Amino acid sequence: MEDKKVTDRVRNFYDEVGWQPDETGMYQNASYEDLRPVSHEYIHRCHMRVKRHLAKQGAFLLDAGSGPVQYPEYVTYSDGYKKRVCMDLSIVALVEARKRLGAKGEYVVGDISRLPFKQAAFDGIVSLHTIHHLPIYEKVPAYKGLFRCLIPGRSMVTVDGWGYSPLMSFASRFFPRVERILAKKNTKGQNLNNPAADPEAEKQDLETKALHQARAGTFVQKLDAQWLKSALKGQLPFKILVWRSVSTHFLRTMIQPEWGGRFWLRFLYCLEEVFPRFLGEKGQYPMLVCKKPR
């Protein structure tokens, strides 16, 4: 697929679908996340992992592929910075980001594979769920381009998903059985309480359908840990840590309030803190941290 076609496809998707609010006021892109109360604490703590690797203060923080800066945790990344530079292909995303950041932000329509910034311009850089929209031959140049824009002694953090996760591949064997149990439970609850559809089950079903439609609607190319380590070796200093080890499908299926969901997510978070490198490579969502030498 030609570069321009990929770029146009990604931009059009987010302008027309991804950053459009639904009837609840949430963006359609929120279908990628598990926003149920049982998962809230875990999701929050995973989001905050990014901030610990950034300089606490500085002049400019680059948010490459910022979207609308949709979660409250994302907003806090630039708390100690004078300005947050939000760059995105989608003008809709930048309009929404301005609503959250106002004068704190600078807003640039731009492509992460062709950064319009000078060398060593930023005290910190974040790029969340963006590089997976690039074709394979543009991924390494994108990492190198971000690194070029970083001030020596400072760090950048990128988050994306693996195309193949050994941990989730193993866990997925149990999904059909658990989903059958949940379906029976929901059906039984409807028969006992109300012949109408269960609102929570219906909402999860709609979110799952939206997730599948979103995946089909834009260009995504995810790879694995072995490819990334090989491709970036000798290009820039980096370490792969865990951002979140489990997928949204895992959370919605395996984590249920009545099954001690909060307890198990706290336990999982502790495991991720103890084994960040292992679960960064074997889990679903890695966090790439690069610190530029002085």
N, C-alpha and C positions, 0 to 999 in steps of 0.2 A: 504494500500500500504506500502511495506517495506521501511524503511528509505533509504537504498541504492538506491532503484528504484526511489524514489522521488528525491534524490540528483542528480542521473545520468540524470533524465529527465530534471531537471532545468538546469544543467550544459550544457547538449547537446543542449537544446533550445537556450541558449544565445550564445554558441560557434558557432552554425550553422545558427542561424536565427537572434536573438535579437540584437547582436552587429555586424552584417554584414551591411556595408553601401549600400544604394541603388544608383540609377543613379544620384541622386542629391548630394550625399556625406553624407546624413543624415543616422543615424542608423535606422534599421527597427523598433526598440523599440520606436522611435519618433512618431510612429502611435498612441501611447497612449496619446499624448499631442496635444493641439491645437496650432499650430505654426503660425497661420495667423496674419498679422499685427494688426488687430482689437483687438486681445487678448494679444498682446505682453506685454503691460505695466502691465496688471493684473497678468499674469503668472510670470513676473519678480518679482513683489512685493510679491507674494505668496512664490516664491522660497527663497526670502531674509528673510522671517519670521524665518527660521531656525537659521540664524546667530545671531539674537538678543538674543537668549537664550544660546549661547555658550560663554565661556570665551574668551575675546578678544585676549589673547595670552597664550602661554604655550609651552611645549616641544613637545608633541605628540598628534595629533588628529587622532582617529581611524575612518575610514570610512568603516563600516561593510556592505559588499555587495555593494561595491563602483561602480561596473560597470566601464565604461570608464570615469567617472566624466564628463558626457556628456554636461552639460549646463554651460555657463560661470559663473552663480551665484554659482553653486556648488564649483567651483574652489576657490572662495573668502572665503569659510568657514575656510580655513586653512591659510589665509593671515598672521595672527599673531603667527603662530606656526612654530617651527623649522622644523618639519617633519610631513607629512601626511601619515599615514599607511593605504594603500588601501588593503583591504582583499576581495577576491571574489572567488567563485567556478570556474569562467571562466577565463582561461588563456588569451583568446582573449580580455576580458575586461581589464585585467591588462596591456597587451601590449598597448592597446589604451590609458589607463590612463597615462602610462609612457610618451606618446607623449605630453600630456598636462602638466604634472607636472615635468618630468625629475628628477633631483637630489633632488627636494623638497620632492619626495615621496619614500616610502618603499613599496614593493609589495609582498603580501603574498597570496598564494593559500590556502584558508581555508573555513570552514563551520561555519556560524553564530550560529549554534546549538552546536558547539564544538570548542569554541574559544581557540586558542593556546597561549594565553597571560597570564602573571602573574597578580595577584591582584593589583589594584590601579596603573595601568601602564599608564593611559591616562588622559590628562587634559581636554579632550572633546571627545565626541563620537557622531557620526551621523549614522543613518541607514535608508535609503530612499527606500521605496517600496521593501523591502526584506523579512520581517518577514511573509508577507502573502504567501510566498512560502513554509512555514513550515506547517506540519500537526499539528492539534490542540494540541496534547499532547507535542509538542516541543516548543510551543510559549512562555509559561510562563518561562521555563528554559532558553530560549534565552534572554528574558528580564532580568532575574536574572544574567545570565552570563555577559551580557554587563555592568550591574550595578556593578558587582564585579570588573570589570576592570577599573572602574572610580575612579579617585583620590577624596578623601573627599573634599567637598566644591565646586566641579565642577558639570557640568550638561551634560546630554546626551539627544539627540532628535531623536525620530523615527517618520517616516511618513509612513502610509499605508492607504488603503481604507477600508471603511465599506462594508460588504456584503449587508447590508440593510441600506439605508438612507431615513428617513421619508421625508426630504425635496425633494430629487430627485424622490422618489416614487410619491409625489404629482405633481411635475413638469412634470413627464413623461406622464401624462394624456393629456398634450397639444402638445406633440411631433408629433403625427401623423398629426394633423391639420396643424401645422406649416410646416412640411415636405412637405405636399401637396401644400401649398402656394409656397414654395421655388422651388418645381419641376415645377410648372406652370410658375413661373417667369423665370427659366432657359430655359424652352422650348420656351417661348415667345421670349426671348433674342436671342436664336439660330435662330429662324425663321426670325427675323428682321435683324440680323447682319451677320449670317454665318450658313450655313447648317451643318457645322462640329460641333462636340461636344464642349461644353463650357469647357475650360481647368481647370478653378477653380472648377467647379462642378465635373468634372471627377477626379481631384486630391482628393477632399474630399471623393468621393465614394471609391476610391482606398484605402485611409487611413482608412475608416470605415471597409472595407473588411479585411484589414491587421490587424486591431484591433481585429476583431472577430476570425481570424485565430490564432493570437498570444495567445488569451485567451484559445483556444482549444489546443494549442501546448505545454503548460507547466502546471505544477501543481500550482494551486492557491487556497488557502482556506482563505476566508475573513469572519469575524464575525461581531458582532454588539457591540455597546457601552456598553450595559448591561452586555454582556459576559465578556468584557475586564475589566470593573470595578470590577466585582465579582471575576474574576480570579486573579487579581493583588492586591486585597485588603489585606493588611497586609504583602505583599511580598516586596514592595518597595514604597517609596513616589513618587507620580506622579500626574500630572494634564493633562487633555485632553483639548487641545486648537484647534482652527481651523487652518489648513494649507490652505485648499481651500474648500469652501462649495459646489461647483458645479462640476459636472462630465464633461469629455471631450465631451460626447454626448450633454449635455446641451449647452455647449459653441458653438459647431459647428452648433447646430440647432437654438437656441434662440438668439444668439448674432450675428447680422449682421451689417456691417458698415452703410448701408443705414437706419437702424432702430435706430441709435444713440447708437451703441454697446459699444463704448468707454465710453460714459457717464454712461450707466447702469452698466458697470463693475467697474467704479470708485465708484459709489453708493454702489454696492455690497461689494466692499473692505472696505468701511467705516462702513457698517453694521457688517462685520466680525471683525473689530477692536473694535467696541462697544460691541458686543456680542460674544466674542471668545469662551467661554465655551459652550454656547447654540448651536452655529453653528458648533463647534467641534464635538458635539455628534449627532446633527441632520443632518449635512451636509454630503458630500461625503468623504472628506479626512481629518482625524484627525491628529494632531501632539501631540505626547505624550512627555511631558517634565519631566524629572526626575533629581532632584538635590540631590546629596549625602550629607548627614549631615557631618559636620566636626567632 
